[in-house]
Structure formats: structure tokens, C-alpha cells
């Protein structure tokens, strides 16, 4: 499937409201309902749409939010694999980025309180995961909440 301006419009609309009805989506992108539904299904099949999620309002929840920089003792594939397996097992780690630079990973923790964060981070250090050092920062404010991807800039369209 070629990716074109209509597909981009569909993805932009779904980013704004994933619960939009097909009829309303078709109207917004100037397609018939059947053509719109067909395109959405193709976008899903080709994995352009990875899933649909609800954006939970964290201000309604009891939580502390930490970003943690992690350096590993080596770049050995087994060390990295073991580390990523341990991270994946903790639901309180909501994101894990492998990065370049001084640190190897950035972890994003969402915990009920500082004690839980401390327990989880100490638990990672106690395992034989090849962690050389960890540097933690408390998130004070989400100054720019995620508002969707800048799709217009990220896609090279086939019809241009």
C-alpha cells in the first residue's frame, strides 16, 4: 500500500480521537465511509496503527514519576538482554529507551510513592544485571504532555 495524504489525514484524526466513528472520520478526511474503513483496516494490517490507548490523567492518580539513567558494565549482548528482560518484568517501568552517550538506557518509572521506587531500583541493583551506575531524577511537572506525533513532518508521501 502506498502511503498518501489521505492516510496521513486519517492518522492525524485518529491521534486526536481514536474513538471517532468511521462516519465522522470519513467526513473529516473527505472519503466515503467504506473507503475510509478500508484505509483504516489497511493501516492496521500494515502496522501503521500499533494500537488504541486511553490517555490516563495522571493528576487523578497517586504517583511519583522518576527518570533513571542507567550505565551497564559492558555492551555484551547477554548483559543487555538480561537487563531488558528484568526491566520488562516490572510494570512500574513504563518506558525504557536504549540511548547513546554517557548512559546506556533511560528508564521511566511510575510508582505509588518514593518507597516503592526505592525498593524497585534497589531490586534492580541487587540482581546480577551488569548495572554499573544509576542516576535518578524526580519528575516535578509534565511541562509538555504527549500530544501526538508530528506526522506531517515525519512522513515522506508517495504522491508528492
MOSUL-V881966 format. One record per pair of residues at least 4 apart in sequence whose ideal C-beta (glycine too) atoms are under 8 Angstrom apart, sorted by the first residue. I is the first residue (numbers start at 1). J is the second residue. D is the distance in whole Angstrom. If there is no record, write none. Layout:
# MOSUL-V881966
i=I j=J d=D
i=I j=J d=D
This chain:
# MOSUL-V881966
i=1 j=42 d=5
i=1 j=46 d=6
i=2 j=158 d=4
i=2 j=159 d=7
i=3 j=7 d=5
i=3 j=8 d=7
i=3 j=48 d=8
i=3 j=155 d=6
i=3 j=157 d=6
i=3 j=158 d=6
i=4 j=8 d=7
i=4 j=157 d=6
i=4 j=158 d=6
i=4 j=159 d=5
i=5 j=9 d=6
i=5 j=157 d=6
i=5 j=159 d=6
i=6 j=10 d=6
i=6 j=29 d=6
i=6 j=31 d=7
i=6 j=39 d=7
i=7 j=11 d=6
i=7 j=39 d=6
i=7 j=43 d=6
i=7 j=48 d=7
i=8 j=12 d=6
i=8 j=151 d=6
i=8 j=152 d=7
i=8 j=155 d=6
i=8 j=157 d=7
i=9 j=13 d=6
i=9 j=28 d=7
i=9 j=29 d=4
i=10 j=14 d=6
i=10 j=25 d=7
i=10 j=29 d=6
i=10 j=36 d=7
i=10 j=39 d=6
i=10 j=40 d=6
i=10 j=43 d=7
i=11 j=15 d=6
i=11 j=43 d=7
i=11 j=48 d=7
i=11 j=49 d=7
i=11 j=151 d=6
i=12 j=16 d=7
i=12 j=148 d=8
i=12 j=151 d=6
i=12 j=152 d=8
i=13 j=17 d=7
i=13 j=20 d=6
i=13 j=25 d=6
i=13 j=28 d=5
i=13 j=29 d=6
i=14 j=18 d=5
i=14 j=20 d=7
i=14 j=25 d=7
i=14 j=40 d=8
i=14 j=49 d=7
i=15 j=148 d=4
i=15 j=149 d=7
i=15 j=151 d=7
i=16 j=20 d=8
i=16 j=148 d=7
i=18 j=52 d=4
i=18 j=53 d=7
i=19 j=52 d=8
i=20 j=24 d=5
i=20 j=25 d=5
i=20 j=28 d=8
i=21 j=25 d=7
i=22 j=26 d=6
i=22 j=33 d=6
i=22 j=36 d=6
i=22 j=37 d=5
i=22 j=40 d=7
i=23 j=27 d=7
i=23 j=33 d=6
i=24 j=28 d=6
i=25 j=29 d=6
i=25 j=36 d=6
i=25 j=40 d=7
i=26 j=31 d=5
i=26 j=32 d=6
i=26 j=33 d=5
i=26 j=35 d=7
i=26 j=36 d=4
i=26 j=37 d=8
i=29 j=36 d=6
i=31 j=35 d=4
i=31 j=36 d=4
i=31 j=39 d=7
i=32 j=36 d=7
i=33 j=37 d=6
i=34 j=38 d=6
i=35 j=39 d=6
i=36 j=40 d=6
i=37 j=41 d=6
i=38 j=42 d=6
i=39 j=43 d=6
i=40 j=44 d=6
i=40 j=49 d=7
i=41 j=45 d=6
i=42 j=46 d=6
i=43 j=48 d=4
i=43 j=49 d=5
i=44 j=48 d=7
i=44 j=49 d=5
i=55 j=146 d=8
i=56 j=60 d=8
i=56 j=61 d=7
i=57 j=61 d=8
i=58 j=63 d=6
i=58 j=65 d=7
i=58 j=110 d=8
i=58 j=142 d=7
i=62 j=112 d=6
i=62 j=113 d=8
i=63 j=110 d=6
i=63 j=111 d=7
i=63 j=112 d=6
i=64 j=109 d=8
i=64 j=110 d=8
i=64 j=111 d=5
i=64 j=112 d=8
i=64 j=113 d=6
i=64 j=114 d=6
i=64 j=117 d=6
i=64 j=138 d=7
i=65 j=108 d=8
i=65 j=109 d=7
i=65 j=110 d=6
i=65 j=111 d=8
i=65 j=138 d=7
i=65 j=139 d=4
i=65 j=142 d=8
i=66 j=108 d=8
i=66 j=109 d=4
i=66 j=111 d=7
i=66 j=117 d=6
i=66 j=136 d=5
i=66 j=137 d=7
i=66 j=138 d=6
i=66 j=139 d=7
i=67 j=106 d=6
i=67 j=107 d=7
i=67 j=108 d=6
i=67 j=109 d=8
i=67 j=136 d=7
i=67 j=137 d=5
i=67 j=139 d=6
i=68 j=106 d=7
i=68 j=107 d=4
i=68 j=108 d=8
i=68 j=109 d=6
i=68 j=121 d=7
i=68 j=134 d=6
i=68 j=135 d=7
i=68 j=136 d=5
i=68 j=137 d=8
i=69 j=102 d=8
i=69 j=103 d=4
i=69 j=105 d=7
i=69 j=106 d=6
i=69 j=134 d=7
i=69 j=135 d=4
i=69 j=136 d=8
i=70 j=83 d=8
i=70 j=103 d=6
i=70 j=104 d=6
i=70 j=105 d=4
i=70 j=106 d=7
i=70 j=107 d=6
i=70 j=131 d=6
i=70 j=133 d=8
i=70 j=134 d=5
i=71 j=102 d=7
i=71 j=103 d=5
i=71 j=104 d=6
i=71 j=131 d=7
i=71 j=132 d=4
i=71 j=133 d=5
i=71 j=134 d=8
i=72 j=79 d=5
i=72 j=80 d=7
i=72 j=83 d=6
i=72 j=104 d=5
i=72 j=105 d=8
i=72 j=129 d=8
i=72 j=130 d=5
i=72 j=131 d=6
i=72 j=132 d=6
i=73 j=79 d=7
i=73 j=130 d=5
i=73 j=131 d=7
i=73 j=132 d=5
i=74 j=79 d=5
i=74 j=130 d=6
i=75 j=79 d=7
i=75 j=80 d=7
i=75 j=104 d=8
i=76 j=80 d=7
i=76 j=130 d=7
i=77 j=81 d=6
i=78 j=82 d=6
i=79 j=83 d=6
i=79 j=129 d=7
i=79 j=130 d=4
i=80 j=84 d=6
i=80 j=98 d=8
i=80 j=104 d=8
i=81 j=85 d=6
i=82 j=86 d=7
i=82 j=128 d=8
i=82 j=129 d=6
i=82 j=130 d=7
i=83 j=87 d=6
i=83 j=105 d=7
i=83 j=129 d=5
i=83 j=130 d=6
i=83 j=131 d=7
i=84 j=88 d=6
i=84 j=96 d=7
i=85 j=89 d=7
i=86 j=90 d=7
i=86 j=124 d=6
i=86 j=127 d=6
i=86 j=129 d=5
i=87 j=93 d=5
i=87 j=96 d=5
i=87 j=105 d=8
i=87 j=107 d=7
i=87 j=124 d=8
i=88 j=96 d=8
i=90 j=120 d=6
i=90 j=124 d=8
i=92 j=109 d=6
i=92 j=110 d=6
i=92 j=111 d=5
i=92 j=116 d=7
i=92 j=117 d=8
i=92 j=120 d=6
i=93 j=107 d=5
i=93 j=108 d=7
i=93 j=109 d=6
i=93 j=120 d=8
i=94 j=108 d=5
i=94 j=109 d=7
i=94 j=110 d=5
i=95 j=106 d=8
i=95 j=107 d=7
i=95 j=108 d=4
i=96 j=105 d=6
i=96 j=106 d=7
i=96 j=107 d=5
i=96 j=108 d=7
i=97 j=105 d=6
i=97 j=106 d=5
i=98 j=104 d=7
i=98 j=105 d=6
i=99 j=103 d=6
i=99 j=104 d=7
i=99 j=105 d=6
i=99 j=106 d=6
i=103 j=135 d=7
i=109 j=117 d=6
i=109 j=120 d=7
i=109 j=121 d=8
i=111 j=116 d=4
i=111 j=117 d=4
i=111 j=120 d=7
i=112 j=116 d=5
i=113 j=117 d=7
i=114 j=118 d=6
i=115 j=119 d=6
i=116 j=120 d=6
i=117 j=121 d=6
i=117 j=136 d=8
i=118 j=122 d=6
i=119 j=123 d=6
i=120 j=124 d=7
i=121 j=125 d=7
i=121 j=134 d=6
i=121 j=136 d=7
i=122 j=126 d=6
i=123 j=127 d=7
i=124 j=129 d=6
i=124 j=131 d=6
i=124 j=134 d=7
i=125 j=131 d=6
i=125 j=134 d=7
i=149 j=154 d=6
i=150 j=154 d=6
i=151 j=155 d=6
i=156 j=160 d=8
